[in-house]
């Protein structure tokens, strides 16, 4: 029996492909790896963080119903070196955290920002103390 071996990508459908790609590129620093149109007409852009193999697939499907992401449905989590420095970066783009920063009992600190379409992005600064 063959089992799933590796996570390859996660897909998020969006209303505005270019606005979303710009957010992931300019705010989070992801690189666009490839872009193409699927056989059924979806416009697809694959993005990647510098230190991960898994991709994020951003999909625009013409003619579909608008995306309406309900609160607390799903999120992507990214590690950052410093939430304080990231907050300064957000401010340069006219953005701010939607929640946090909050420090957990283990010393890890996290905060959230809202991506286009209402998808949440969690940013995690790991504790300086090794656990």
MIVEX-152468 format. One record per residue (C-alpha): residue in three letters; x, y, z. Coordinates in steps of 0.2 Angstrom, whole numbers, padded with zeros to 4 digits, always signed. Layout:
BEGIN
ALAXYZ
...
END
This chain:
BEGIN
UNK+0000+0000+0000
UNK+0006+0017-0004
UNK+0004+0031+0008
UNK+0006+0050+0007
UNK+0025+0053+0008
UNK+0027+0072+0007
UNK+0017+0088+0008
UNK+0019+0097-0009
UNK+0008+0112-0008
UNK-0007+0121-0001
UNK-0020+0130-0012
UNK-0029+0145-0008
UNK-0042+0152-0020
UNK-0043+0171-0021
UNK-0053+0185-0030
UNK-0038+0195-0035
UNK-0023+0185-0040
UNK-0011+0200-0043
UNK-0015+0208-0026
UNK-0013+0192-0017
UNK+0003+0188-0025
UNK+0010+0205-0022
UNK+0005+0203-0003
UNK+0014+0186-0002
UNK+0029+0193-0011
UNK+0031+0211-0004
UNK+0025+0208+0014
UNK+0030+0190+0018
UNK+0045+0189+0006
UNK+0040+0173-0004
UNK+0047+0170-0021
UNK+0036+0166-0036
UNK+0041+0149-0042
UNK+0030+0146-0057
UNK+0014+0152-0065
UNK+0002+0144-0077
UNK-0016+0141-0082
UNK-0024+0124-0078
UNK-0033+0113-0091
UNK-0050+0119-0083
UNK-0045+0138-0084
UNK-0038+0142-0066
UNK-0024+0154-0066
UNK-0011+0147-0054
UNK+0004+0155-0045
UNK+0016+0144-0034
UNK+0025+0153-0021
UNK+0039+0147-0009
UNK+0048+0153+0007
UNK+0067+0153+0007
UNK+0069+0139+0019
UNK+0054+0127+0015
UNK+0051+0114+0001
UNK+0032+0116+0002
UNK+0023+0128-0010
UNK+0008+0139-0008
UNK-0003+0138-0023
UNK-0013+0154-0026
UNK-0028+0151-0038
UNK-0040+0162-0047
UNK-0054+0153-0055
UNK-0064+0164-0067
UNK-0082+0163-0066
UNK-0083+0156-0049
UNK-0092+0163-0034
UNK-0082+0176-0024
UNK-0071+0170-0010
UNK-0078+0173+0007
UNK-0066+0166+0020
UNK-0075+0165+0037
UNK-0065+0170+0053
UNK-0054+0157+0061
UNK-0056+0144+0047
UNK-0038+0142+0041
UNK-0021+0150+0042
UNK-0004+0148+0036
UNK+0010+0150+0049
UNK+0028+0157+0045
UNK+0043+0158+0057
UNK+0051+0175+0058
UNK+0067+0181+0067
UNK+0059+0196+0076
UNK+0041+0201+0077
UNK+0046+0218+0083
UNK+0056+0220+0066
UNK+0042+0212+0056
UNK+0030+0225+0064
UNK+0041+0239+0058
UNK+0041+0231+0040
UNK+0022+0230+0041
UNK+0021+0249+0046
UNK+0031+0253+0031
UNK+0017+0245+0020
UNK+0003+0253+0030
UNK-0001+0237+0039
UNK-0002+0231+0057
UNK-0005+0215+0067
UNK-0023+0210+0068
UNK-0020+0200+0084
UNK-0005+0200+0096
UNK+0010+0198+0098
UNK+0006+0186+0112
UNK+0019+0176+0121
UNK+0015+0157+0126
UNK+0021+0149+0141
UNK+0035+0141+0132
UNK+0042+0158+0127
UNK+0037+0157+0109
UNK+0029+0173+0103
UNK+0016+0174+0089
UNK+0005+0187+0080
UNK-0007+0187+0066
UNK-0010+0198+0050
UNK-0024+0197+0038
UNK-0020+0192+0020
UNK-0031+0197+0005
UNK-0048+0188+0005
UNK-0047+0187+0024
UNK-0035+0172+0026
UNK-0025+0174+0042
UNK-0007+0173+0042
UNK+0002+0168+0059
UNK+0019+0174+0062
UNK+0030+0165+0075
UNK+0045+0170+0084
UNK+0053+0155+0092
UNK+0059+0157+0110
UNK+0078+0161+0112
UNK+0078+0148+0125
UNK+0081+0130+0118
UNK+0067+0118+0124
END
